[in-house]
Amino acid sequence: MKTFEETTAECTRLWSEVSEYLKEKSEALFQQWFACVVPLELTDAEITLGVPDDFFADMIRANAMSDLEEALQRASGKSMTVN
């Protein structure tokens, strides 16, 4: 079983890779939707992200979720659920 520190480091590393992919895809997309997102928790099949508020979360779901899922797939090598 991984320690809290190992899981936190892995979550941060994954989000860093996802962020880089999103920036390469579109800097404007990244700045509009993902610059203020922070990784909170990671399991084998799910990542929990922190956003400023529920409205912002809803806007990401409506406007950029496919980009986020694609970036997660590329960075993790598997399909992941976003919370």
C-alpha positions in Angstrom: 0.0 0.0 0.0 1.3 3.5 -0.9 1.9 6.1 1.7 0.0 9.4 1.8 3.2 11.1 0.6 3.6 8.7 -2.3 0.0 9.1 -3.4 0.2 12.9 -3.1 3.4 12.9 -5.2 1.9 10.7 -7.8 -1.3 12.8 -8.0 0.9 16.0 -8.4 3.0 14.3 -11.1 0.0 13.1 -13.1 -1.6 16.6 -12.9 1.6 18.2 -14.1 1.6 15.9 -17.1 -2.0 16.5 -17.8 -1.4 20.3 -17.5 1.5 20.2 -20.0 -0.6 18.3 -22.5 -3.5 20.7 -22.2 -1.1 23.7 -22.6 0.4 22.1 -25.7 -3.0 21.5 -27.1 -4.2 25.1 -26.4 -2.7 27.6 -24.0 -5.9 29.5 -24.2 -7.9 26.4 -23.2 -5.6 25.8 -20.3 -5.7 29.3 -19.0 -9.5 29.6 -19.3 -10.4 26.3 -17.7 -7.5 24.6 -16.0 -4.9 27.1 -14.7 -6.6 27.4 -11.3 -7.4 23.6 -10.9 -5.5 21.7 -8.3 -5.1 18.0 -7.8 -6.6 16.7 -4.5 -6.7 13.0 -4.6 -5.8 10.0 -6.8 -6.9 6.4 -6.8 -6.3 3.8 -9.5 -9.3 4.8 -11.5 -10.2 8.3 -10.3 -8.7 11.8 -9.8 -10.3 14.4 -7.6 -9.6 18.0 -8.7 -10.2 21.2 -6.7 -11.8 24.1 -8.5 -12.8 27.6 -7.3 -16.6 26.9 -7.1 -19.4 24.7 -8.3 -20.1 27.0 -11.3 -16.5 26.6 -12.5 -16.8 22.8 -12.1 -20.1 22.8 -14.1 -18.4 25.0 -16.8 -15.5 22.5 -17.1 -17.9 19.6 -17.4 -19.9 21.4 -20.1 -17.0 22.9 -22.1 -13.8 21.1 -21.5 -14.4 17.6 -20.1 -13.5 15.8 -23.3 -10.1 17.6 -23.4 -9.5 16.8 -19.7 -10.4 13.1 -20.2 -8.1 12.9 -23.2 -5.2 14.4 -21.3 -5.7 12.1 -18.4 -5.8 9.1 -20.7 -2.5 10.1 -22.3 -0.8 10.9 -19.0 -2.0 7.8 -17.1 -2.3 5.3 -19.9 -5.8 4.4 -18.8 -9.3 5.8 -18.7 -10.0 7.7 -15.5 -13.0 9.2 -13.8 -12.8 12.9 -12.8 -14.4 14.2 -9.6 
